[in-house]
């Protein structure tokens, strides 16, 4: 068994394991420079004479246009306090490394920064960020607060605002499901899912699903449904648990039955996987709603074939409300204009205009709940995401509600994540798949070293 010894800076140098807005979002090829230059791509909003200069760092090029557009919208709505925003982006590893160095040295950090969910605990523990409670409060009744509280501390302070809800759903290839005679709406429990997978395999020869060995979305979903986390409430790594054993053994059962396979490329964000799934390689995939953009960008042959349904649960009656992935946007303590930066961030991420952009352009399930029932959003026949799928994603959001179970990303989560995606899931599903799961997890638990 391979071991991983993680130190603080090493966490940010785990190349390629990016959490997308989600979750494992690959930085655009245009900015994967291989250097430590966090400013590989730069964007600015329309310059306003007398505007206050603000700097923002992000790891995703698609976010540049969002922020510069929101800066223009801010200036229209607040002519008395305009801003001139400069947004820089680059390779995720380089951006996070440079950001951490700037935080630790006490100089060089931007006013605003995007921080991937898996790294967030490191920055929060370092006391580098400002609380956002005062600017979030005016929006609190309008948004999914789970998406803000998860970027908080035990004192009740909130430090980050996300782009989306990230509600987990099940995506089904309806051509395959129809050929097998299986209606996804009848799949409620994981046992239902398993039995449906047997039928799909028998009728079509296709596996029901695939599991990653280089990321954790599938097992994490099942863990969260059990109210189980990878770290304790205090942030201590905690992967050697019965709940984790049960989840892994269920996935192993599907692998043994042939209804689950190892994802080509090792994960759901690789070229091998996109090509495989696009050609009908497996019948279904459980991922958050923000993954819709992966279909429209990389799996275009599936347009009009994919249905979105609620994820299975362990037993009938359980909640199907789980969120995954994320990006916490925060204000650094080094900001020279902290109050203005905080106000702009809340406007960009929580306002009606910001959330409309987030849905219409980025394809992320909006954090502002009023949009879930707004027909100009939910019934927009020109929206490319609504055009692509056979079912409406807002039906899922309205069914599951706004009180979603979120992963605990505090303390040792970043170090734990690093081990899980580097060795743990490769070992339990491939390298040491015949070994007792509990013993493997015990060894993996012992390999996690984090800054307490």
N, C-alpha and C positions, 0 to 999 in steps of 0.2 A: 504494500500500500504506500502510495506517495504521501508525503507530509507537506504542509504549507505552514511556514512560520511567518506571521503577518506583523509588520511594524507599521506605525502610523503612516509614514510616507509611502510605504509599500502598498497600502490600500489603494492609493490613488494612481499607482503605476501598473495596475492589473489591466494591461492593454486589451482593448476590444470588448470587455464586459461592460457594456453601456446600458443604462437603465431607461431608456426612453422615456420620453414623456410618459414616459411612460414607463416604461419599463425598458427593456433592452433596446434602446433606439440607436441605430447605427448612425454615426455622424456622416454627413454627405461626403461623397468622394472628393468634391472640390476643396474641402477644407481638411482632408486627412493628409497633412503635410509631412507627418513624421518628425516634426520639430517641436520644440517647446514654445513656439510662438502662439500665444493665445489670441493674437489679433490677425489671423490669417484672412479673415473677411471682416470688413467694417461697413456699417450702415449708419446713416444719420437722417433725422427727420428734417422737415423744412425749417431752415434757419430763421429765427425770430430775433430781431435786434433787441438787445436787453434781456434776452432769455437766460435763465440760470443754467449753467452747464451741468449735465449729469452724465455719468459713465455707467454702462451696464455690460457685464460679461455673460455670455451664454455658450453652451456647447453645441447648439443646434442652429444651423444656418437658417432653417425655416422660421425660427423665432425672431430673427433680425427684422424682417418685414413686419411682423406683428407689433414689435415694440416701437418701431419708428412710426407706424401707422397710428398706434395708440398715443404717441407723443403729439402727433398732429391733431388728433381728436381732443386731447387734453388742452392744447393751446386754443382750440375753438371754444371749448367750454369754460376755460379759465384764462381769459385774456389779461387778467390782472396779475397772473403769476406764470408766465410762459416758461417753457424749458427748451433747451437745445440738447437733445439726447444723442450720444454716440454709443453705438452698440458694436461690440467686437466678439468674434467667435473663432473657434478653431477646433482641433482634435480634442475630444472629451478628456482624455487622459492629461494632455498638456494644459488645458484650461483649469482643470481641478487641481493639478499640481501647482501651477503658478498661483492660483487663488490661495491655496493653503500656505504657500511660502510667504505671500504678501500678508496674510492674516497673522502668521507667526512672527514675522519681522516687525509688524506694526506700521508698515508703510507700503503704498503701491496698490492697495485694494480698490475696487470700483465702489460706486455708491450702491449699485444694485447688482445682484448676481443670481443666476440660475444654478441650483445645486441638485444633482441627481439624488433620488431618494436613498439609494444605497450608501452614499457618502455623507448624507445629511447629519447623521449622528456625530460624526467626527467634528464637523464645523460647529454644531450646537454645543457639544461638550467643551469646545475650546473657548466658549463665551465670546465669540466674534461678531454676533448678530444682534440686532435691535428688536425688541418686542413690537408686534404690530396690532396689539389689541385695540388701541384707540382708533385706528383707521379701518379696522375690520368691523367694529361694532355697528356702524350705520348700515352695513350690508348683512348683518348676522341672520336676519329673518328671511333673507332672499336667497341664501346659498347653502350648499351642503357643507355644514361645519365640520364634518368628519375629515374633510379634505384640508382643513386648516389646523384643527386640533392635533392631528398626527405630527405636525411639525412644531410641537410644543414641548414644554417641560412639566415637571410635576408641580410647579408653582402656579400653573394655569396661564402661563405666557405663551403666545403663539408667535412664531418667528418666520414662517413661510406660507406662501399662497401658491396653490397648484393651478395648472391650466385646465384640468378636467376632473370629472368624477372618477373615471377609471373603473366603472362597474364591470365585473367579470360576467361574460356571457358564453354561450355555446354556439359556435358557427357550424352549420351543417351543409354539406354539399347535397342539395336536394335531388340532383340526378341520381346519385348513389343511393340515397335514402329511399327514394321512390322505387328504384329498381329492386331494392330489398324488401319493399312493402312495409317500411317502418316509418311511422309518423312521429317526428321529434317531440311534438306536443304531449305525447304519452310518456315520455321519458322524464321521470320525476326524481328517482333515486339513483345512486351509483350502481346499485344492483340492476335497476332497469337499464342503465347505460351499458352495463356488462352484457346483459342478455340480448339487448339490441345489437351490440357489437358482434355477438356470435351469429346472429341472423344475417347481419350485413356481410360478414366474412363468408358464410355458407352460400348466400345468394349471389354475391358479386365478386368474391375473391379479394375484396378490399379490406384492409385493417380499419378499425373504427377510429383510431387516433394514433398519435405519436407522443413520446415523452422526450424532453430535452435532457441532455447530460451536461450542457454548458450554461444552463440557467435554471430557474426554479419556479416558473409560473404555475405549472401543473400541480406539483406537490404543495406549493404554498397555498393555492386555492383550496385544496382539500384540507390542509391544516387549519386555515382560517375558518372554514365551515365547522370545524371541531372546536372553535374558540382557542386554538393552540397557536403559539408563536415560536419563532426561532430564538428569541431571547426572553428573559424573565421581565417582569414589570420594572425591575431595577436596571435592565439592559445587560444582564449577564448572559452569555451564550448558553443556549439550552436546547441542543438538537438531539440529545440522547434521551428521548422520551417515548412513552408508549404510543402516544398519538402519532408521532413521526414514524415509528415502526409500523403502525397500522396502515398509514397512508402509503408508505413504500411497498409494503407487502401486497396491498391491493393493486398497485400499479404493476408489480411483479406478476401477480396473478393474470393480469391482462396480457402482459408480455408473453407469459408461458402459453396462454390460450391462442396467441397469434392475432388477437384483436388490437394489440398495441405494438408499435415498433419504436426503435430509437430514431429520433428525428434526423433525417439526412443533414449533414453539416453540424449536427450536435445541438441545434437550437432553432427557434422560430424566426430568427432574423439573419438567416444566411441565404446566399444565392441558391445553394443546393435545395434548401427547404422550399423557397418560393417556387422554384421550377417544379419540384415534386408535387407540392400541394396544388399548384395551378393546373396540373395535368390529371388531377383526381387521384393522387396517390393514397390518400386516406379520406375517410368519410366526414370527419369532424375535427374541431379544434376548440379548446376552451381558453379564451384570452379576454382581456378587457375590451371595452368598446373602442378605445383609441386605436386598436389594431385594425379598424376598418380602413384606415389610410394605407395599410400595407397591401390590402386587397386592391384598392384603386390604383396604387402605384406599381405594384410588382406582380400581381396575379390577375391580370385583366381578362384572361380567358374565362374566369369564373363569374363575370358580370351576368346578373340575372339568374344565377344558379344557387347562390348562397342564402340560407335562411338563418336568422338570428333568434335564439331562444334562451330561456333562462337556464342557468347551469344546474346540473343535477346536485342533489344533497344526500347526506348520509341516511336520513330517514324522513319520511313524509311529514310535512309540517314544519320542518326546519326552515330558517330564513335563507333566502337565496341572495342576500345582500353582502357582497364582498367586493372590496376595491383593491386594485393592484397597480404597481408601477407609480411613477410620479416624478415631478420636478418641483421642488420648493424654491420659489423665488423670494429673495430676502434682501434686507438692507444691512450693509456692514457698518460696524461701529466707526470705521474710518471715513464715512461719508461726511463731506463738508456741508451738506444740505439735507440732513436726515429727515426733517419733517416734510419737506417738499417731496423727497424721494419716496417716503412712505405713502403720502397722499396719491402720488402718481401710480405707484404699484397697485394700490387698492382699486383705483379707477380702471387701470388696464385689465386687471384680472377678475374683478367682481362686478363691474358695471354692465348694463345691458348692451351697450355698444361693443365692449370688449368681448363679451360672451358670444355675441352674434358672429364676430370675426372668428373666434375660436372654433365655432361649429362650422360656419360656411366655408372657411378657407382651410383650417387645419384638420377638421373632421373629428374633433375631440368632443365627447359628451360634456356639455356645458355644466359648470358648477352652479349656475344661476337657475333655480328650479322653475321660475316663471316661464322659461323658454320651453320647458318640456310639454306644455299644453298650449303653446302659441301656434296657431295654424300657419302663420307665415313662416314658421320654422319647421314644424312637424309635417306639414303637407306641401312643402315647396317642391313642385315637380321638376324644377330646374337644378335642384341640389344633387351633386354627383354621388353623394353617399346614399341618399334615399333612392336614387335611380339604380344603384348597383345591387342592392339587396332586396330579396323577395319579401322580407318582413321589415317592420318599422322599429328601429332601435329605441325610439321614445316610448313605445309600448312597454318595453322592458323596464326603463327607468321609472315610469309611472307605476308599474307593478311592484317593484322592489322598494321604492320610496327613497328617502333622503338620509336615513340613519344606517349607514353602511359600516361593516366591520373592516377596520384598517389594520395593516401590519404595524407592529411595534418596531420602530426604526431607531430606538434610542441606544445609547451605550455601545455595546459590542456588536451591534447589528452589521456594521460594515465589514468587520473582521470575519464574522460568521458567514455572511454572504460570500466573501472571497473564498472561504474553504468549501462551502456548499457547491459553488459552481466550478471550482477548480479540481476538486477531488471527490467529494462526497457522492454526488449523483452519478458520476462516471463509475465509481467503485460499486455502489449498490445495484446499479442497473446493468453494468457491463463487466468491469475488471474482476470484481469479487461477487458477482450476482448469486453464486451458489453458496456463499458464506452466510451465516446467520446475520440477519439485518441488525439486530441489537448490538452484536459484537462489533460490527463495522462502525455503527454510529458512535459507540463508546470510544473507539480509536480516533474517529474524526473529531469528536468533541475535545479530546485531549490535545489535538493539533492546533486548536484555535488560541492564538495569543493576541491580546488587544490591550490598548492603553486604557487603564481603568481610571 
